Amino acid sequence: MKVIRFLDDHFEEILMSVALMTIVVFMTLQVFMRYIMHHALSSPEEICRYSFIWMCYLGVSYAVKRGEALRVDILGVIFPKIRGALDVISDAFYVIFCAALLMPGVRVIQSMMRLQSKSAALEIPLWIIYTSLFLGCGLAIFRMIEKYIGVIKKKRSLAAEKRGE
């Protein structure tokens, strides 16, 4: 149970840290090879590009989990009394947007698997790279649902405390 709780709390952070470390290591290797050894490698660029893509899509989920996803909140500033309702509506649109990206994402992944497309230098199956969109948006939806389950549980416990239970 502790492992599941740990992964729930730190899954995105761990994967984004691994991606960032991968970028640092391979960019350092590339700089060394290019400027010291005078022989550039083709694979570090691709590794860094794909690590960055994965880091970005996992960052979407991480931002939702931390409550720091981008949003336009001017109406909430102008009308502070309805800010809560506007936040719920904004979150609903966010979930709809992520869900709308999932279906085309699945079709692209299936297409890449069917065609057996591979990257140029490393010959990594491209469906692995495109899975980052699916995972990032799927986790963002999961994190949003998790947020509202927490809100509902908190409201129920506060209501129970007020009743004296």
N, C-alpha and C positions, 0 to 999 in steps of 0.2 A: 504493500500500500504506500510505503514511503517513496518507493521508486516512481510510482505513478504520480504522486503529488509533486515530486521533484521535477519530473518531465513536464507536468502541467504548468509548473511555475517557470521553468527554464528552457523548454524545448527550443523555442526560436532563438534565444540568446546563445545557446550552445552551437546550433547550426550556423548562425551568423558569425560567431567567433571563429569557427573552423574555416568558414569561407574567407573571412578577413585574413586569418593567418596564412591560408593558402595563397592569397593574393600577395601578401608581403613576401613570403618565401620565394615564390616563383618570379616576382618582379625583381627581387634582389638577385636571384640567379641569372635572370636575363640581362640585367645591368652588368653583372660580373662577366658573363660570357661575351657580351657585345663590346664593352669598353676595355676589359683587361685581356680577354682571350682573343678578341677580334673575330669572333664567330658567333653570330646570333642563332638562337634556336627558334623553331617555329611553334613548338607546343606551348611555351609559357604564356604567350599572348592569348591563346584559346582557353587555357585553363583559367586565367585571370578573368577573361570575359564571361565565361560560364559561371564562375564563382560569384562574380558581381551580380549577374542576373539572379542567381539563387538568393543572394543576400538581399537584393531589392524586394523580391516577392515575399520572402520571409519577414522582411521589415514591415510589410503591410499588416500582417497578422500581429506582429509585435506592437505596432502602433495602436491597433485596436485593443489589444490586451491591456496596454498602459493607459488607454483613454486619451491618446495623443494623435489620433488620426486627423488628417486635414479636414476641416469643415469651414463653411462660411457661417459665421454666427452673428451677423449684423442685426438680424431680426430679434435675436435673443437679447442683444444689447439695447435695442430700441424699446422692446417690450419685455422687460424682465419678468413680469408675472406669468408669461406663457413660455418662458425659456425651457422648462422641463418638457412640455409637450413638443416644442420645436426640436429639442434634442432627440426625443423618441422618433419623431418623423424623419429627422436627418439620419438617424441610425437605421431606420427601416429602408430608406433609399440606398444607404451604403450596402446593406445586405442584398437588396435587389440588384444593385450594380455588380457586386461580386458574383451573385448567382447567374447573372446574365453573361458574365465572362466564363463561367464554368462550362456551359454546354459547348460553345465553340472551341474551348480549350480541349475538351474531351475529343471532339472531332479531329482537331489538329494532331493530338497525341495518337489517336487511332490511325490517322493517315500516315504519320511518321513511322509507326510500327509496321503498317502494311507495306509501305514503300522501302522499309529498311534504310532510311536516310541516315547518313553518318556525317560527322564533322570532318572538316578538311584535313587538319593536321593529326589529330588524335584518333580519328575514326570512332568517336564515341557515338552511340546511337542518339540521334537528335531528340527522340521522344523523352529521354532522360532530362534534357535541358528544358523542354516544353512542359514537363511535369511540374516545374517550379511555379508556373502560373496557376495550375490546378491546385497545388498544395497551398500556395499563399492565399488564394481566394477562399479555398475551403476552410483553412484554419481561421481566416478572418471572420467568416460566417460562424464558425464554431465558437470563437472568442466573443463574438457579439451575443450569441445565445447564452453563453456562460455568464456574461455580464448581467443580462436580464434575469437569469435564474438567481443570481446572487442578490439582485435588487429585490426580487419577489420574496426570497427567503428572509432578507433583512426586514422588509415591511411586515411580514408575518410574525417574526419574532418580536418586533416593536409593538405590534398590535396585541400579542399575547402578554407582553409585559404590562401594557396599560390595563388589560383585563385582570391582571393579578395572577396569572397562571404560572 
